[in-house]
Amino acid sequence: MGILSWLLLGLIVGALAKWIMPGDDPGGIFVTILIGIAGAFVGGFLATQLGLGTVSGFNIGSLAIAIGGSLLLLFGYRKLKT
């Protein structure tokens, strides 16, 4: 996936993670995108280590893995900021 694809996936995944776990978060759209991109990496890494699959493009499995990673990072981000 190219850098533009990662940015688009990060935007989508970050927005979905905030929608799934609503709350008052510091930061705006850029923080959301960064959490989404980092979440895709973290989710892909953890899923690969556990043998669940990888983030390999725009498909349902990759999206679920990326959202899971983003939720994990969003939870950690909130714990650090509060």
N, CA, C and O of each residue as an XYZ file, in Angstrom:
328
protein
N       0.840     -1.177      0.000
C       0.000      0.000      0.000
C       0.883      1.237      0.000
O       1.909      1.275      0.680
N       0.491      2.233     -0.751
C       1.242      3.470     -0.819
C       0.914      4.392      0.339
O       0.007      4.128      1.128
N       1.662      5.471      0.429
C       1.491      6.408      1.536
C       0.103      7.042      1.520
O      -0.479      7.279      2.578
N      -0.429      7.315      0.336
C      -1.776      7.879      0.248
C      -2.823      6.887      0.743
O      -3.799      7.271      1.389
N      -2.616      5.624      0.438
C      -3.530      4.591      0.917
C      -3.488      4.484      2.436
O      -4.526      4.325      3.077
N      -2.283      4.572      3.018
C      -2.156      4.516      4.480
C      -2.839      5.710      5.122
O      -3.481      5.567      6.163
N      -2.712      6.893      4.517
C      -3.379      8.083      5.058
C      -4.898      7.940      5.001
O      -5.599      8.283      5.953
N      -5.396      7.434      3.883
C      -6.833      7.242      3.745
C      -7.327      6.185      4.722
O      -8.347      6.383      5.383
N      -6.617      5.066      4.821
C      -6.990      4.020      5.765
C      -6.929      4.561      7.194
O      -7.810      4.268      8.003
N      -5.897      5.347      7.512
C      -5.769      5.941      8.839
C      -6.907      6.878      9.165
O      -7.414      6.866     10.287
N      -7.316      7.684      8.214
C      -8.431      8.597      8.415
C      -9.715      7.821      8.690
O     -10.453      8.139      9.624
N      -9.974      6.820      7.886
C     -11.190      6.013      8.050
C     -11.167      5.270      9.376
O     -12.138      5.300     10.132
N     -10.051      4.603      9.653
C      -9.942      3.797     10.872
C      -9.948      4.679     12.114
O     -10.588      4.333     13.107
N      -9.254      5.807     12.079
C      -9.260      6.723     13.215
C     -10.654      7.256     13.497
O     -11.062      7.343     14.655
N     -11.387      7.613     12.452
C     -12.755      8.106     12.625
C     -13.659      6.999     13.170
O     -14.484      7.256     14.047
N     -13.515      5.790     12.670
C     -14.318      4.670     13.178
C     -13.991      4.360     14.633
O     -14.887      4.061     15.422
N     -12.715      4.429     14.990
C     -12.319      4.170     16.376
C     -12.917      5.213     17.315
O     -13.374      4.872     18.406
N     -12.919      6.485     16.901
C     -13.533      7.529     17.730
C     -15.045      7.367     17.791
O     -15.661      7.699     18.804
N     -15.648      6.863     16.725
C     -17.080      6.633     16.712
C     -17.440      5.471     17.632
O     -18.447      5.525     18.339
N     -16.621      4.420     17.625
C     -16.869      3.261     18.477
C     -16.619      3.598     19.941
O     -17.360      3.148     20.816
N     -15.577      4.389     20.217
C     -15.211      4.770     21.577
C     -15.300      6.292     21.700
O     -14.275      6.974     21.703
N     -16.532      6.831     21.801
C     -16.667      8.286     21.855
C     -16.144      8.845     23.171
O     -16.037      8.137     24.172
N     -15.832     10.094     23.143
C     -15.354     10.775     24.335
C     -14.652     12.059     23.961
O     -14.450     12.359     22.785
N     -14.287     12.804     24.974
C     -13.598     14.067     24.770
C     -12.100     13.805     24.687
O     -11.448     13.539     25.697
N     -11.567     13.883     23.489
C     -10.146     13.636     23.269
C      -9.432     14.922     22.901
O      -9.945     15.715     22.111
N      -8.250     15.135     23.468
C      -7.448     16.269     23.010
C      -6.918     15.979     21.607
O      -6.621     14.829     21.282
N      -6.803     16.976     20.806
C      -6.316     16.787     19.438
C      -7.471     16.834     18.461
O      -8.633     16.687     18.840
N      -7.144     17.036     17.232
C      -8.166     17.136     16.204
C      -8.034     16.044     15.174
O      -7.711     14.899     15.488
N      -8.288     16.416     13.944
C      -8.301     15.454     12.850
C      -6.922     14.849     12.608
O      -6.814     13.686     12.221
N      -5.860     15.637     12.836
C      -4.516     15.108     12.612
C      -4.162     14.033     13.620
O      -3.526     13.039     13.270
N      -4.567     14.221     14.873
C      -4.329     13.198     15.891
C      -5.137     11.949     15.558
O      -4.659     10.828     15.736
N      -6.355     12.142     15.075
C      -7.193     11.014     14.673
C      -6.537     10.214     13.557
O      -6.518      8.984     13.601
N      -6.000     10.904     12.558
C      -5.327     10.227     11.451
C      -4.088      9.485     11.952
O      -3.848      8.342     11.565
N      -3.305     10.135     12.811
C      -2.093      9.499     13.329
C      -2.419      8.270     14.167
O      -1.738      7.250     14.062
N      -3.447      8.358     14.993
C      -3.860      7.194     15.780
C      -4.345      6.089     14.857
O      -4.064      4.914     15.094
N      -5.065      6.449     13.815
C      -5.534      5.446     12.856
C      -4.399      4.747     12.121
O      -4.411      3.525     11.976
N      -3.416      5.519     11.655
C      -2.272      4.936     10.938
C      -1.455      4.069     11.882
O      -1.107      2.936     11.550
N      -1.148      4.602     13.061
C      -0.379      3.823     14.035
C      -1.165      2.589     14.471
O      -0.586      1.524     14.685
N      -2.476      2.733     14.601
C      -3.318      1.595     14.966
C      -3.294      0.498     13.924
O      -3.322     -0.685     14.264
N      -3.243      0.878     12.656
C      -3.133     -0.127     11.592
C      -1.823     -0.891     11.713
O      -1.790     -2.109     11.537
N      -0.744     -0.173     12.013
C       0.545     -0.834     12.197
C       0.530     -1.748     13.424
O       0.954     -2.902     13.352
N       0.038     -1.224     14.548
C       0.001     -2.008     15.786
C      -0.918     -3.216     15.624
O      -0.558     -4.334     15.995
N      -2.100     -2.983     15.070
C      -3.036     -4.087     14.850
C      -2.467     -5.139     13.917
O      -2.618     -6.336     14.165
N      -1.813     -4.705     12.840
C      -1.192     -5.651     11.910
C      -0.073     -6.435     12.566
O       0.057     -7.638     12.343
N       0.733     -5.766     13.372
C       1.828     -6.439     14.065
C       1.292     -7.482     15.043
O       1.738     -8.630     15.047
N       0.320     -7.067     15.881
C      -0.238     -7.992     16.866
C      -0.967     -9.164     16.208
O      -0.838    -10.307     16.644
N      -1.729     -8.874     15.162
C      -2.450     -9.943     14.465
C      -1.486    -10.927     13.820
O      -1.739    -12.131     13.824
N      -0.383    -10.429     13.263
C       0.616    -11.300     12.665
C       1.276    -12.172     13.728
O       1.488    -13.364     13.509
N       1.602    -11.580     14.883
C       2.228    -12.336     15.962
C       1.302    -13.417     16.514
O       1.760    -14.484     16.923
N      -0.002    -13.138     16.524
C      -0.981    -14.099     17.032
C      -1.470    -15.064     15.959
O      -2.241    -15.977     16.254
N      -1.030    -14.871     14.716
C      -1.431    -15.746     13.615
C      -2.828    -15.480     13.098
O      -3.443    -16.375     12.518
N      -3.349    -14.282     13.288
C      -4.704    -13.943     12.855
C      -4.770    -13.366     11.452
O      -5.844    -13.349     10.852
N      -3.673    -12.902     10.919
C      -3.664    -12.293      9.597
C      -2.842    -11.029      9.591
O      -2.160    -10.716     10.567
N      -2.905    -10.294      8.480
C      -2.142     -9.067      8.332
C      -3.018     -7.989      7.704
O      -4.098     -8.273      7.186
N      -2.539     -6.758      7.756
C      -3.190     -5.656      7.051
C      -2.626     -5.649      5.643
O      -1.464     -5.300      5.432
N      -3.458     -6.038      4.673
C      -2.952     -6.234      3.319
C      -3.734     -5.451      2.272
O      -3.732     -5.829      1.100
N      -4.384     -4.398      2.656
C      -5.132     -3.603      1.695
C      -6.490     -3.238      2.259
O      -6.732     -3.370      3.458
N      -7.362     -2.785      1.399
C      -8.703     -2.404      1.819
C      -9.631     -3.603      1.703
O     -10.256     -3.810      0.663
N      -9.722     -4.386      2.762
C     -10.694     -5.466      2.848
C     -11.216     -5.524      4.282
O     -10.689     -4.847      5.164
N     -12.233     -6.318      4.510
C     -12.893     -6.343      5.819
C     -11.942     -6.816      6.917
O     -11.927     -6.238      8.003
N     -11.158     -7.842      6.658
C     -10.223     -8.352      7.662
C      -9.177     -7.318      8.052
O      -8.904     -7.116      9.236
N      -8.598     -6.672      7.064
C      -7.592     -5.650      7.334
C      -8.198     -4.465      8.077
O      -7.575     -3.908      8.981
N      -9.398     -4.089      7.698
C     -10.072     -2.984      8.361
C     -10.352     -3.324      9.824
O     -10.165     -2.477     10.698
N     -10.796     -4.550     10.102
C     -11.065     -4.967     11.480
C      -9.785     -4.981     12.314
O      -9.789     -4.543     13.465
N      -8.703     -5.475     11.744
C      -7.418     -5.503     12.448
C      -6.952     -4.076     12.740
O      -6.502     -3.779     13.847
N      -7.059     -3.208     11.758
C      -6.632     -1.815     11.932
C      -7.496     -1.089     12.964
O      -6.978     -0.310     13.765
N      -8.798     -1.337     12.950
C      -9.686     -0.716     13.933
C      -9.350     -1.207     15.329
O      -9.334     -0.420     16.275
N      -9.084     -2.491     15.469
C      -8.699     -3.030     16.775
C      -7.437     -2.365     17.309
O      -7.371     -2.007     18.485
N      -6.452     -2.202     16.462
C      -5.225     -1.527     16.864
C      -5.464     -0.076     17.209
O      -4.873      0.444     18.156
N      -6.325      0.588     16.453
C      -6.645      1.996     16.723
C      -7.387      2.159     18.039
O      -7.131      3.102     18.788
N      -8.303      1.245     18.323
C      -9.006      1.300     19.598
C      -8.045      1.114     20.762
O      -8.161      1.778     21.792
N      -7.099      0.208     20.587
C      -6.091     -0.027     21.619
C      -5.255      1.233     21.852
O      -5.015      1.619     22.996
N      -4.814      1.870     20.768
C      -4.032      3.096     20.895
C      -4.854      4.258     21.437
O      -4.352      5.050     22.235
N      -6.099      4.370     21.019
C      -6.960      5.437     21.517
C      -7.180      5.283     23.022
O      -7.169      6.271     23.756
N      -7.381      4.045     23.480
C      -7.533      3.781     24.904
C      -6.265      4.202     25.655
O      -6.345      4.877     26.681
N      -5.101      3.803     25.143
C      -3.837      4.181     25.772
C      -3.611      5.681     25.752
O      -3.130      6.248     26.732
N      -3.952      6.328     24.651
C      -3.790      7.778     24.520
C      -4.642      8.494     25.560
O      -4.185      9.448     26.190
N      -5.866      8.043     25.739
C      -6.743      8.656     26.733
C      -6.209      8.462     28.146
O      -6.307      9.366     28.976
N      -5.651      7.298     28.424
C      -5.108      7.032     29.762
C      -3.885      7.924     30.035
O      -3.691      8.386     31.159
N      -3.080      8.158     29.020
C      -1.900      9.009     29.197
C      -2.270     10.485     29.357
O      -1.604     11.212     30.094
N      -3.315     10.926     28.681
C      -3.684     12.340     28.693
C      -4.552     12.717     29.890
O      -4.726     13.905     30.162
N      -5.101     11.743     30.612
C      -5.963     12.081     31.760
C      -5.269     11.826     33.066
O      -5.848     12.056     34.128
